[in-house]
Amino acid sequence: MSTLLTIFTIPDLRRKVLFTIGLLVIYRLGSFITIPGVNPVAVAHSRPPGQSFLDVVNVFSGGALFKLSIFSLGIMPYISASIIMNLLTVVAPPLARLQREGEEGRRKINQYTRYGTIVLCAVQSVFILVWAAEQKNRLNQPLISNAVSIEWFYVIGIFAITTGTILLMWMGEQITERGIGNGVSLIIFAGIIAQLPGMLWQMARDRDVDTFDIIVLWIMFLLLIAASVMLTQGVRKVPLQYGKKMQGNRMVQARSQSIPFKLNSASVMPIIFASSLLLLPQTVAGMMGDTAQAWPGWRILQEWLNPFAPQFYKQIPYYVIYTLLIIFFSYFYTAIQINPQDLAENLKKYGGFIPGIRPGSHTKEYIENTLNRITLPGAIFLSGLALAPYFIINAMGLKANQNIQGLAYTFGGTSLLIIVGVALDTLKQVESQLLMRNYDGFMKKGRIKGRS
């Protein structure tokens, strides 16, 4: 509590925090502004679809998708474009050269990322609008107003959704530059957290769930948060040592350092990629309609890979496939993020080495072996964290409760890791600001105070 009060006593930090909160409030208000041509009354009585990729999009958009808001896609197209650009910088030599050019190269890559965001928004918004035009609410009313032609609805809808995502992208960049924390991550964080009170209220009103079950679920939720913190903070430190250097007239030994390799270098990306692939059969089947349902192979695939179906809790293939996909994408994304060859060359260039390991190829092999050893347990821990809510619900006999299922899915592995990661990162930035404030006594008008 004293730390929070200290934040608001420092003018610069208070300004950053209030600026961040103000933009997040604007984001949440904009989530309730519907696309032009949508009937807000009909949308209020609509039933959200299940068994499709739209549920994933709705989670990361803060529930704006099922409201048919101008922020329906949230900030996810920008994140998808960033991931695509990161992959292209590995396989495309021109982009790799741009990345090595420093600040100017990164500025150009960011510009290409923004262009890619616009393209992805335009394409994804078409699917959202086609889905919205075909939906009806619980009262069998269309979600689209009859006063608007369908062609005009598509045109203005694409423009509104794309503009909303670009606005969120700009707000995220402003928070990063002028506020506190990572702007894009905080927008996703705010969207996920905003859904928690409503879901808890629905669960509290549900007569099928007694008080004891709610207490147990809260305890399990706190344990999952603790496990997420452990996974996020877990590192394997590889010691480094540098040769001697001249300091004044003396030859001194450089201070020993270390390389911290995270237990989960890929963060939540493996869960996002694995979930997207597993939801693909349901998405394709939903688009194909009766054509897909007529083929027995689709029905079997949906039964195996449908996390919303009642028989999901007895389907061992889903658990196995989901775990294997998370492990695969953990290794894949770690390989993209960390290049042992470049790391070994940079250490050799600047005179650094790992004690007991020869520089060059031996250092590269040592780093690769270290990454392989820590990535596997991290990936298994990550997959267990993603499946833990469903195991808990199955063990407690609550698998038939839709409110509990929705809460578990919304605040499962992906969302929980995002919440914990963003909260820890923001707290670290606040602590660094407070630490800088404590060191202000050493500085006076830009000069270090000392003896004359």
C-alpha positions as CSV (number, residue, x, y, z in Angstrom):
1,M,0.0,0.0,0.0
2,S,2.8,2.4,0.8
3,T,4.4,1.6,-2.6
4,L,1.1,2.6,-4.3
5,L,1.0,5.8,-2.4
6,T,4.6,6.5,-3.3
7,I,3.7,6.2,-7.0
8,F,1.2,9.1,-6.8
9,T,3.6,11.3,-4.9
10,I,6.1,11.3,-7.7
11,P,4.9,13.8,-10.4
12,D,6.6,12.0,-13.4
13,L,5.5,8.5,-12.4
14,R,2.0,9.7,-11.5
15,R,1.6,11.3,-14.9
16,K,2.7,8.1,-16.6
17,V,0.3,5.9,-14.6
18,L,-2.7,8.2,-15.1
19,F,-1.9,8.5,-18.8
20,T,-1.9,4.6,-19.1
21,I,-5.1,4.3,-17.1
22,G,-6.8,6.9,-19.2
23,L,-6.0,5.2,-22.5
24,L,-7.1,1.8,-21.1
25,V,-10.4,3.4,-20.0
26,I,-10.9,4.8,-23.5
27,Y,-10.3,1.3,-24.9
28,R,-12.9,-0.3,-22.6
29,L,-15.4,2.4,-23.5
30,G,-14.8,1.8,-27.2
31,S,-15.5,-1.9,-26.8
32,F,-19.2,-1.0,-26.4
33,I,-19.4,1.1,-29.6
34,T,-21.0,-1.2,-32.2
35,I,-20.2,-1.3,-35.9
36,P,-22.5,1.0,-38.0
37,G,-25.5,-1.0,-39.2
38,V,-25.6,-3.4,-36.3
39,N,-28.7,-3.5,-34.1
40,P,-27.4,-3.1,-30.5
41,V,-30.7,-4.4,-29.0
42,A,-30.5,-7.6,-31.0
43,V,-26.8,-8.0,-30.1
44,A,-27.6,-7.7,-26.4
45,H,-29.8,-10.8,-26.6
46,S,-27.5,-12.8,-28.8
47,R,-26.0,-16.1,-27.7
48,P,-22.3,-16.4,-28.2
49,P,-21.2,-19.2,-30.5
50,G,-19.0,-22.1,-29.3
51,Q,-16.6,-24.5,-30.9
52,S,-14.9,-22.0,-33.2
53,F,-11.9,-19.7,-33.4
54,L,-14.2,-16.8,-32.6
55,D,-14.1,-17.8,-28.9
56,V,-10.3,-17.3,-29.0
57,V,-10.6,-13.9,-30.7
58,N,-13.3,-12.9,-28.3
59,V,-11.1,-13.6,-25.3
60,F,-8.2,-11.4,-26.5
61,S,-10.6,-8.7,-27.7
62,G,-12.0,-8.3,-24.2
63,G,-15.4,-9.6,-25.2
64,A,-15.8,-6.9,-27.9
65,L,-16.2,-9.5,-30.7
66,F,-19.6,-10.8,-29.5
67,K,-20.7,-7.2,-29.0
68,L,-19.8,-6.6,-32.7
69,S,-17.8,-3.6,-31.5
70,I,-15.4,-1.4,-33.6
71,F,-12.7,-3.2,-31.5
72,S,-14.0,-6.6,-32.5
73,L,-10.5,-7.8,-33.5
74,G,-8.8,-6.1,-30.7
75,I,-5.0,-5.8,-31.0
76,M,-4.5,-9.4,-32.3
77,P,-4.0,-8.5,-36.0
78,Y,-1.0,-6.3,-34.9
79,I,0.4,-9.2,-32.8
80,S,-0.1,-11.6,-35.7
81,A,1.7,-9.2,-38.1
82,S,4.5,-8.9,-35.6
83,I,4.9,-12.6,-35.4
84,I,4.9,-13.0,-39.2
85,M,7.6,-10.3,-39.5
86,N,9.7,-12.0,-36.8
87,L,9.5,-15.2,-38.8
88,L,10.3,-13.5,-42.1
89,T,13.4,-11.8,-40.6
90,V,14.8,-15.4,-40.1
91,V,14.0,-16.7,-43.6
92,A,14.2,-13.5,-45.7
93,P,17.8,-12.1,-46.1
94,P,16.7,-8.5,-46.9
95,L,14.6,-8.3,-43.7
96,A,17.5,-9.9,-41.8
97,R,19.8,-7.2,-43.1
98,L,17.3,-4.5,-42.1
99,Q,17.2,-5.9,-38.5
100,R,21.0,-5.6,-38.3
101,E,21.0,-2.0,-39.3
102,G,20.0,-0.8,-35.9
103,E,17.3,1.8,-35.1
104,E,16.7,2.8,-38.7
105,G,16.2,-0.9,-39.7
106,R,13.8,-1.6,-36.9
107,R,11.8,1.5,-37.8
108,K,11.3,0.2,-41.3
109,I,10.3,-3.2,-40.0
110,N,7.8,-1.6,-37.7
111,Q,6.4,0.3,-40.7
112,Y,6.0,-3.0,-42.6
113,T,4.3,-4.5,-39.6
114,R,1.8,-1.7,-39.6
115,Y,1.0,-2.3,-43.3
116,G,0.6,-6.0,-42.6
117,T,-1.8,-5.2,-39.7
118,I,-4.0,-3.2,-42.1
119,V,-4.1,-6.1,-44.5
120,L,-4.9,-8.7,-41.8
121,C,-7.6,-6.5,-40.4
122,A,-9.3,-6.1,-43.8
123,V,-9.2,-9.9,-44.4
124,Q,-10.3,-10.9,-40.9
125,S,-13.0,-8.3,-40.7
126,V,-14.7,-9.8,-43.8
127,F,-15.1,-13.2,-42.0
128,I,-16.4,-11.4,-38.9
129,L,-19.0,-9.5,-40.9
130,V,-20.1,-12.5,-43.0
131,W,-20.6,-14.4,-39.7
132,A,-22.5,-11.5,-38.2
133,A,-24.8,-11.1,-41.2
134,E,-25.9,-14.8,-40.9
135,Q,-26.5,-14.8,-37.1
136,K,-29.7,-14.4,-35.2
137,N,-30.2,-13.8,-31.5
138,R,-32.2,-15.8,-28.9
139,L,-35.4,-14.0,-30.1
140,N,-34.7,-15.1,-33.7
141,Q,-33.9,-11.5,-34.7
142,P,-31.1,-10.7,-37.1
143,L,-28.1,-8.8,-35.7
144,I,-28.0,-6.5,-38.7
145,S,-30.5,-3.6,-39.0
146,N,-32.9,-3.8,-41.9
147,A,-32.4,-0.1,-42.7
148,V,-28.9,-0.9,-44.0
149,S,-28.1,-2.7,-47.3
150,I,-25.8,-5.7,-46.9
151,E,-23.2,-4.2,-49.4
152,W,-23.0,-1.0,-47.5
153,F,-22.7,-2.9,-44.2
154,Y,-19.7,-4.8,-45.5
155,V,-18.0,-1.6,-46.7
156,I,-18.5,0.5,-43.6
157,G,-17.9,-2.6,-41.4
158,I,-14.4,-3.3,-42.8
159,F,-13.5,0.4,-42.5
160,A,-14.8,0.6,-38.9
161,I,-13.1,-2.6,-37.6
162,T,-9.8,-1.8,-39.4
163,T,-9.8,1.8,-38.0
164,G,-10.5,0.5,-34.5
165,T,-7.5,-1.9,-34.6
166,I,-5.3,0.8,-35.9
167,L,-6.5,3.1,-33.1
168,L,-5.6,0.4,-30.6
169,M,-2.2,-0.1,-32.2
170,W,-1.6,3.7,-31.8
171,M,-2.8,3.6,-28.2
172,G,-0.5,0.7,-27.4
173,E,2.5,2.6,-28.9
174,Q,1.6,5.7,-26.9
175,I,1.4,3.8,-23.7
176,T,4.8,2.2,-24.3
177,E,6.4,5.6,-25.1
178,R,4.6,7.9,-22.7
179,G,3.0,5.6,-20.1
180,I,4.2,2.7,-18.0
181,G,4.5,-0.9,-19.2
182,N,4.2,-2.5,-22.6
183,G,1.1,-0.9,-24.3
184,V,0.0,-3.8,-26.5
185,S,0.3,-6.3,-23.6
186,L,-1.6,-4.0,-21.3
187,I,-4.5,-3.7,-23.8
188,I,-4.8,-7.5,-23.9
189,F,-4.4,-7.6,-20.1
190,A,-7.2,-5.1,-19.6
191,G,-9.5,-6.9,-22.0
192,I,-9.1,-10.2,-20.3
193,I,-9.4,-8.8,-16.7
194,A,-12.6,-6.9,-17.7
195,Q,-14.4,-10.2,-18.4
196,L,-13.6,-11.6,-14.9
197,P,-16.3,-9.8,-12.8
198,G,-19.1,-10.7,-15.2
199,M,-18.1,-14.4,-15.3
200,L,-17.7,-14.5,-11.5
201,W,-21.1,-13.0,-11.1
202,Q,-22.7,-15.5,-13.4
203,M,-21.0,-18.3,-11.5
204,A,-22.1,-16.9,-8.1
205,R,-25.7,-16.8,-9.4
206,D,-25.5,-20.4,-10.7
207,R,-27.4,-22.7,-8.3
208,D,-25.7,-25.8,-9.7
209,V,-22.4,-24.7,-8.1
210,D,-22.3,-24.7,-4.3
211,T,-20.1,-22.5,-2.0
212,F,-17.6,-25.3,-1.3
213,D,-16.9,-25.7,-5.1
214,I,-16.4,-22.0,-5.5
215,I,-13.9,-21.9,-2.6
216,V,-12.0,-24.9,-4.1
217,L,-11.9,-23.2,-7.5
218,W,-10.5,-20.1,-6.0
219,I,-7.8,-22.0,-4.3
220,M,-6.9,-23.8,-7.5
221,F,-6.9,-20.5,-9.3
222,L,-4.4,-19.1,-6.9
223,L,-2.2,-22.2,-7.2
224,L,-2.3,-21.8,-11.0
225,I,-1.2,-18.2,-10.6
226,A,1.7,-19.3,-8.4
227,A,2.7,-21.9,-11.0
228,S,2.5,-19.3,-13.8
229,V,4.8,-17.0,-11.8
230,M,7.3,-19.9,-11.4
231,L,7.2,-20.6,-15.1
232,T,7.5,-17.0,-16.0
233,Q,10.4,-16.2,-13.6
234,G,12.3,-19.5,-14.0
235,V,15.7,-19.1,-15.6
236,R,18.9,-21.1,-16.1
237,K,21.9,-18.9,-15.7
238,V,25.0,-19.8,-17.7
239,P,28.1,-18.2,-16.2
240,L,30.3,-16.0,-18.4
241,Q,33.8,-14.8,-17.9
242,Y,35.7,-12.1,-19.8
243,G,39.4,-11.7,-20.2
244,K,41.5,-9.1,-18.4
245,K,41.4,-5.4,-19.6
246,M,43.4,-2.3,-18.9
247,Q,41.8,0.1,-16.4
248,G,44.0,3.2,-16.0
249,N,47.6,1.9,-15.5
250,R,46.5,-1.5,-14.2
251,M,45.4,-4.8,-15.7
252,V,42.2,-5.9,-14.0
253,Q,40.0,-8.9,-14.4
254,A,36.6,-8.1,-15.9
255,R,33.6,-8.9,-13.7
256,S,31.9,-12.3,-14.2
257,Q,28.5,-12.2,-15.7
258,S,25.9,-14.7,-16.8
259,I,23.4,-15.4,-19.6
260,P,19.8,-16.0,-18.3
261,F,18.0,-18.6,-20.4
262,K,14.3,-18.6,-19.5
263,L,12.6,-21.9,-18.7
264,N,9.8,-20.7,-21.0
265,S,11.4,-18.6,-23.7
266,A,8.5,-18.9,-26.0
267,S,6.0,-17.4,-23.5
268,V,2.4,-18.1,-24.5
269,M,3.0,-18.5,-28.2
270,P,3.0,-22.3,-28.2
271,I,-0.4,-22.4,-26.6
272,I,-1.8,-19.8,-29.1
273,F,-0.4,-21.8,-32.1
274,A,-1.6,-25.2,-30.8
275,S,-5.1,-23.9,-29.9
276,S,-5.4,-22.3,-33.3
277,L,-4.5,-25.6,-35.1
278,L,-6.8,-27.7,-32.8
279,L,-9.8,-25.3,-33.4
280,L,-9.2,-25.4,-37.2
281,P,-11.5,-28.5,-37.8
282,Q,-14.4,-26.8,-35.9
283,T,-13.9,-23.6,-37.9
284,V,-13.8,-25.3,-41.3
285,A,-16.8,-27.4,-40.4
286,G,-18.7,-24.3,-39.3
287,M,-17.9,-22.6,-42.6
288,M,-18.8,-25.7,-44.7
289,G,-22.1,-26.3,-42.8
290,D,-24.0,-29.5,-43.6
291,T,-21.4,-30.5,-46.2
292,A,-18.8,-31.2,-43.5
293,Q,-21.3,-32.8,-41.1
294,A,-22.3,-35.3,-43.8
295,W,-18.7,-36.7,-43.9
296,P,-18.1,-39.1,-40.9
297,G,-14.4,-38.2,-40.8
298,W,-15.2,-34.6,-39.8
299,R,-17.5,-35.7,-37.0
300,I,-14.8,-38.0,-35.6
301,L,-12.2,-35.2,-35.8
302,Q,-14.5,-32.8,-34.1
303,E,-15.2,-35.2,-31.3
304,W,-11.5,-35.7,-30.7
305,L,-10.4,-32.1,-31.0
306,N,-13.4,-30.2,-29.6
307,P,-12.6,-28.7,-26.1
308,F,-16.2,-27.6,-25.7
309,A,-17.9,-31.0,-26.2
310,P,-19.0,-33.0,-23.1
311,Q,-17.0,-36.1,-24.3
312,F,-13.8,-33.9,-24.4
313,Y,-13.0,-34.8,-20.8
314,K,-12.7,-38.5,-21.8
315,Q,-10.7,-37.9,-25.0
316,I,-7.1,-38.9,-24.5
317,P,-6.2,-38.0,-28.1
318,Y,-6.9,-34.3,-27.4
319,Y,-4.6,-34.3,-24.4
320,V,-1.8,-36.1,-26.3
321,I,-2.0,-34.0,-29.5
322,Y,-2.3,-30.7,-27.6
323,T,0.8,-31.5,-25.5
324,L,2.8,-32.6,-28.5
325,L,1.9,-29.4,-30.4
326,I,2.9,-27.2,-27.4
327,I,6.2,-29.0,-27.1
328,F,6.9,-28.7,-30.8
329,F,6.0,-25.0,-30.9
330,S,8.1,-24.3,-27.8
331,Y,11.2,-25.7,-29.5
332,F,10.3,-23.9,-32.7
333,Y,9.7,-20.5,-31.2
334,T,12.8,-20.8,-28.9
335,A,14.9,-21.5,-32.0
336,I,13.6,-18.3,-33.6
337,Q,14.1,-16.2,-30.5
338,I,17.6,-17.4,-29.6
339,N,20.3,-18.1,-32.2
340,P,23.2,-20.1,-30.6
341,Q,25.5,-19.4,-33.5
342,D,25.2,-15.6,-33.3
343,L,25.5,-15.8,-29.5
344,A,28.7,-17.8,-29.7
345,E,30.2,-15.5,-32.3
346,N,29.4,-12.4,-30.2
347,L,30.9,-13.9,-27.1
348,K,34.1,-14.7,-29.1
349,K,34.2,-11.3,-30.6
350,Y,34.0,-9.4,-27.3
351,G,36.4,-11.8,-25.5
352,G,33.8,-13.6,-23.4
353,F,33.6,-17.4,-22.8
354,I,31.8,-20.0,-20.7
355,P,34.2,-21.4,-18.1
356,G,35.4,-24.9,-19.2
357,I,34.0,-24.5,-22.7
358,R,36.2,-23.5,-25.7
359,P,35.0,-20.5,-27.7
360,G,33.4,-21.0,-31.1
361,S,31.6,-24.2,-32.2
362,H,32.0,-25.8,-28.7
363,T,30.2,-22.8,-27.1
364,K,27.4,-23.1,-29.8
365,E,26.9,-26.8,-29.0
366,Y,26.9,-26.1,-25.3
367,I,24.2,-23.4,-25.7
368,E,22.1,-25.7,-27.9
369,N,22.3,-28.6,-25.4
370,T,21.4,-26.2,-22.6
371,L,18.4,-24.8,-24.5
372,N,17.2,-28.3,-25.4
373,R,17.4,-29.5,-21.8
374,I,15.5,-26.6,-20.3
375,T,12.9,-26.2,-23.1
376,L,11.4,-29.7,-22.7
377,P,10.5,-29.4,-19.0
378,G,9.3,-25.9,-19.6
379,A,7.0,-27.0,-22.5
380,I,5.6,-29.9,-20.4
381,F,4.9,-27.5,-17.6
382,L,3.3,-25.1,-20.0
383,S,1.0,-27.8,-21.5
384,G,0.1,-29.0,-17.9
385,L,-0.8,-25.4,-17.0
386,A,-3.0,-25.1,-20.2
387,L,-4.9,-28.3,-19.4
388,A,-5.1,-27.9,-15.6
389,P,-8.5,-26.0,-15.6
390,Y,-10.1,-28.8,-17.5
391,F,-8.6,-31.5,-15.3
392,I,-9.8,-29.6,-12.2
393,I,-13.4,-29.3,-13.6
394,N,-13.4,-32.9,-14.5
395,A,-12.2,-34.0,-11.0
396,M,-14.9,-31.8,-9.3
397,G,-17.7,-33.1,-11.6
398,L,-18.5,-29.7,-13.0
399,K,-18.0,-30.5,-16.7
400,A,-21.7,-30.0,-17.5
401,N,-21.7,-26.4,-16.2
402,Q,-21.4,-23.9,-19.0
403,N,-20.5,-21.0,-16.7
404,I,-17.6,-23.0,-15.2
405,Q,-16.4,-24.1,-18.6
406,G,-16.4,-20.6,-19.9
407,L,-14.5,-19.3,-16.9
408,A,-11.9,-22.1,-17.3
409,Y,-11.5,-21.5,-21.0
410,T,-11.2,-17.7,-20.6
411,F,-8.8,-17.8,-17.8
412,G,-6.9,-21.0,-18.8
413,G,-3.2,-21.3,-19.6
414,T,-2.9,-18.6,-22.3
415,S,-4.9,-15.9,-20.5
416,L,-3.3,-16.7,-17.1
417,L,0.2,-16.5,-18.5
418,I,-0.6,-13.2,-20.2
419,I,-2.0,-11.8,-17.0
420,V,0.9,-12.9,-14.8
421,G,3.5,-11.9,-17.4
422,V,2.1,-8.4,-18.0
423,A,1.6,-7.8,-14.3
424,L,5.2,-8.8,-13.4
425,D,6.6,-6.7,-16.3
426,T,4.6,-3.6,-15.3
427,L,5.6,-4.0,-11.7
428,K,9.3,-4.2,-12.7
429,Q,9.0,-1.0,-14.6
430,V,7.4,0.7,-11.7
431,E,10.1,-0.5,-9.4
432,S,12.8,0.7,-11.8
433,Q,11.2,4.2,-11.8
434,L,11.1,4.2,-8.0
435,L,14.7,3.1,-7.9
436,M,15.7,6.0,-10.3
437,R,13.8,8.3,-7.9
438,N,15.9,7.1,-5.0
439,Y,19.1,7.9,-6.9
440,D,18.2,11.5,-7.7
441,G,20.2,12.5,-4.7
442,F,23.4,11.7,-6.6
443,M,22.5,14.1,-9.4
444,K,22.2,17.9,-9.3
445,K,21.4,19.9,-12.4
446,G,22.8,17.1,-14.6
447,R,26.2,16.8,-12.8
448,I,27.2,14.1,-10.4
449,K,28.0,15.5,-6.9
450,G,31.4,14.6,-5.6
451,R,34.5,15.9,-4.1
452,S,36.3,18.7,-5.9
